[in-house]
Amino acid sequence: MDLDAGRGAAPQEALMKSRRPCGPDYPGDWIEYRDLPWFQPAFPRAGTRHALEREKPLVLEYRLWIRRVDAPDPAACAAAWKTFNSAHHGAR
C-alpha cells in the first residue's frame, strides 16, 4: 500500500507499507479511515479466524518505507517490494 501524507497542501512525504507473504492469511485486508490520515493492516482477514498456539509464534513481517513524494515511480516501489521479499532478506 502506498499513500501520500497530503491533506490539502502539497504533500512532502509518502509511506509505502509492505507485508512479507510468509505469514498466514496473506494477503490480508487493509483498513483505511478516510477522515483520519491513518491506515492499517488487519489480521486475520475479515471473516476468518487464526488460532494462537502456545509454542508456535505468530510472525507477521512488515516494512515501512517513508520517502519523498516525488522520489520513486511504480517500478521503484515494485523493486522495493521484491527486495524486501527476497531470500537475501530472510523470507521464510
Secondary structure as UniProt FT lines:
FT   STRAND          2..4
FT   STRAND          13..19
FT   TURN            21..22
FT   STRAND          29..33
FT   TURN            34..37
FT   STRAND          38..42
FT   TURN            46..47
FT   TURN            54..55
FT   STRAND          62..68
FT   TURN            69..70
FT   HELIX           74..84
FT   HELIX           87..89
//
